[in-house]
Amino acid sequence: MAKRLKSGIKRHKQSLKRRIRNRHVRSTVKSSVKVFRSAITENNVETATVALTAASSELARAAKKGVLHRKTASRKIGRLAKALHKAATSK
């Protein structure tokens, strides 16, 4: 078996830490988007507006941390805002 290098061991530890952190951020984003989507399906515009603020904040934070690409986060925020606008105007 090949000898392990210290740098390889350190990089592996770092990748495990980042993986845990990234999974947490992604899970938080998904949860906030799910709350928004459920408010939209229930036609509750007031709750959806608050949920949109929280979801867009989480998406922007994930993009800032590098978990999501900034354009991906921007696209998702735009689509959520579009869904809110559609729900608000149809009511």
C-alpha positions in Angstrom: 0.0 0.0 0.0 1.3 3.5 -0.9 2.4 5.8 1.9 0.0 8.5 2.8 1.2 12.1 2.6 0.4 14.5 5.4 -0.9 17.0 2.9 -3.4 14.4 1.5 -4.6 13.6 5.0 -5.1 17.3 5.8 -7.0 17.9 2.5 -9.3 14.9 3.2 -10.1 16.3 6.7 -10.8 19.7 5.1 -13.1 18.2 2.5 -15.1 16.4 5.1 -15.6 19.6 7.1 -16.6 21.5 4.0 -19.0 18.7 3.0 -20.8 18.8 6.4 -21.0 22.6 6.2 -22.2 22.6 2.6 -24.9 20.0 3.3 -26.2 22.1 6.2 -26.4 25.2 4.0 -28.1 23.3 1.2 -30.6 21.7 3.6 -31.5 25.1 5.0 -32.0 26.6 1.6 -34.3 23.7 0.6 -36.3 24.0 3.7 -36.9 27.8 3.3 -37.9 27.3 -0.4 -40.2 24.5 0.7 -41.9 26.8 3.2 -42.4 29.4 0.4 -43.8 26.8 -2.0 -46.3 25.6 0.5 -47.5 29.1 1.2 -47.9 29.7 -2.5 -50.0 26.5 -2.9 -52.2 27.5 0.0 -52.7 30.9 -1.7 -51.4 32.7 1.4 -49.7 35.8 -0.1 -48.8 37.4 3.2 -47.0 34.3 4.5 -45.4 33.8 1.0 -44.0 37.3 1.1 -42.3 36.7 4.4 -41.1 33.3 3.2 -39.7 34.8 0.0 -37.6 37.2 2.0 -36.2 34.3 4.1 -35.6 32.1 1.1 -33.9 34.8 -0.9 -31.7 35.6 2.1 -30.7 31.9 2.5 -30.0 31.6 -1.3 -27.9 34.7 -1.3 -26.0 33.5 1.7 -25.3 30.1 0.1 -24.0 31.9 -3.0 -21.8 34.1 -0.9 -20.3 31.1 0.9 -19.7 29.3 -2.5 -22.2 26.5 -1.9 -24.3 27.6 -4.9 -23.1 29.5 -7.9 -24.1 33.1 -7.7 -26.1 32.9 -11.0 -27.9 29.8 -9.9 -29.0 31.6 -6.7 -30.0 34.6 -8.6 -32.1 32.5 -11.0 -33.8 30.7 -8.2 -34.6 34.0 -6.4 -36.0 35.4 -9.6 -38.3 32.3 -10.1 -39.6 32.5 -6.6 -40.3 36.2 -7.0 -42.1 35.5 -10.3 -44.2 32.8 -8.5 -45.1 35.2 -5.8 -46.1 37.9 -8.3 -48.2 35.4 -10.2 -50.0 34.3 -7.0 -50.6 37.9 -5.9 -52.0 39.1 -9.2 -54.3 36.0 -9.7 -55.9 36.6 -6.3 
